[in-house]
Amino acid sequence: MTREQEYRGGENFDLREMMLRGRHMRLAERTEVFGAFLADLQENQEMLHLRCVTSAADREVEVIDPVTGQTRPMLMFGSNNYLGLATHPHLLVRAQEALVHYGAGVGGPPLLNGYTALHRELEQRLARVKGADDALIFSSGYAANVGLVTGLMQKTDLVFYDAYSHASFCDGIKMAGVPAQQFAHNDLAQLHRMLEANKGRETGDTYVAVEGVYSMDGDLAPLDKLSDLCRAYGAILVVDDAHGTGVLGANGGGTAEHFGVEENIPITMGTFSKTFAVTGGFVAGPKPVIDYLRFFARAYMFSASLSPVSIATVLAALDVIEQEPERLWHLRQNVQYAAARLRQLGFDVHPEAAIIPLRVPEGMDIRLASRLFHEQGIFVNSIEYPAVPIAQQRFRISIMATHTGRDIDRLVDVVGRVWATCRTTSQQDTDAREHLHAA
Ligand SMILES: Cc1ncc(COP(=O)(O)O)c(C=O)c1O
């Protein structure tokens, strides 16, 4: 029995149930139950969140092992630093120059004192990358989505959004109080029916929100078909291209460039926390919309600007994407090589961007698998229940341009061994349980 079950008097009680029941608990009780859950994870050596990294963000990192307390090297397959730019010399030089010239930070929001010439330069550059008139910069991708939704959308509007949309977009919807309906992931037929059913509304605008590259599965939204559909119904298409920018398209412009529809995407959101390797976010679109957002997106107005160091780093990353197209090529080669090797193991993976999801079969213990990956020195992120339904649990492999063929071989080798061990173990568990029931 786990301590969390013990605490609840031995009931079969999982984290999801705890969250539901927690609504009726006082804070002290909620935190105590959750504390017991965390202690259980630690006791079983399954607490692999918050692993402390002590080196630069690279293809190999140094991590403090939560079990032994010792520092050890691990191959990084869990970072969104897709082009490996976090340690690129050009980015480091530009960041240092900005630090010396502008100081450590700006000490205020953009509408007051926090708007430097570098911020303006980056806005204009991002607008060019996205084929838009203008852009504005937020302190994170999360803030960009919340600011975009709460700044533009209102109660008289209607939003149709993909069921796999990121939490930041969903939180924006809740905060804005805008009527919103989900359509099944990438189900354009359902979206079409929803647009048809709501056609001819007298008031408000209709928005359709998708991600260029979906963050969990790495699959793409068909922006060519979506932009046609939205145009036909007069709906405003909003694309979160967090994982597409700097990864897709001949020039790394993103998912719209990949589909050749840059001109047809009215509003694009992006982050600096993936390919650009720092933090921050942006929205690009028509100038009147961007001007309006500067005064109506509270996440922009009431939040301090990013430091010039981050801004200079993103500008330098854009230079590298332009000047070293071979990085994109390496990334794509690595993704295709990893996918081909994983298919040899029987995984049905056909990645189009830099994310490869490994679905965990029902009955396989994802926490045991995580521990084995960790023990084998492979850093991957597990997406576990209750964050997703049991049937959708997965490991999310992120490929970088700087991974070597040997890194990928090592990853695939470990995946094969982890799967073999966990499947055997889960089969033994099932056998043992059946035996117990039969006895
Ligand atoms: C699709 C998507 N949108 C938005 C965000 C939020 O971006 P950030 O982490 O830069 O705040 C993320 C981050 O994981 C994301 O995956």
The ligand as a Tripos MOL2 file, in Angstrom:
@<TRIPOS>MOLECULE
LIG
   16    16     1     0     0
SMALL
NO_CHARGES

@<TRIPOS>ATOM
      1 C1          2.6300   24.9180  -27.8300 C.3       1 LIG1
      2 C2          3.1540   25.7550  -26.6990 C.ar      1 LIG1
      3 N1          2.6700   26.9990  -26.5410 N.ar      1 LIG1
      4 C3          3.1000   27.7800  -25.5570 C.ar      1 LIG1
      5 C4          4.0580   27.3630  -24.6620 C.ar      1 LIG1
      6 C5          4.5100   28.2620  -23.5330 C.3       1 LIG1
      7 O1          5.7900   28.7220  -23.8350 O.3       1 LIG1
      8 P1          6.8850   29.1330  -22.7370 P.3       1 LIG1
      9 O2          7.4110   27.8790  -22.1240 O.co2     1 LIG1
     10 O3          7.9010   29.8450  -23.5600 O.co2     1 LIG1
     11 O4          6.2120   29.9980  -21.7510 O.co2     1 LIG1
     12 C6          4.5910   26.0850  -24.7920 C.ar      1 LIG1
     13 C7          5.6040   25.6060  -23.8390 C.2       1 LIG1
     14 O5          5.7760   24.4770  -23.5350 O.2       1 LIG1
     15 C8          4.1270   25.2480  -25.8320 C.ar      1 LIG1
     16 O6          4.5900   24.0090  -25.9810 O.3       1 LIG1
@<TRIPOS>BOND
     1     1     2 1
     2     2     3 ar
     3     2    15 ar
     4     3     4 ar
     5     4     5 ar
     6     5     6 1
     7     5    12 ar
     8     6     7 1
     9     7     8 1
    10     8     9 2
    11     8    10 1
    12     8    11 1
    13    12    13 1
    14    12    15 ar
    15    13    14 2
    16    15    16 1
@<TRIPOS>SUBSTRUCTURE
     1 LIG1         1 GROUP 0 **** ****
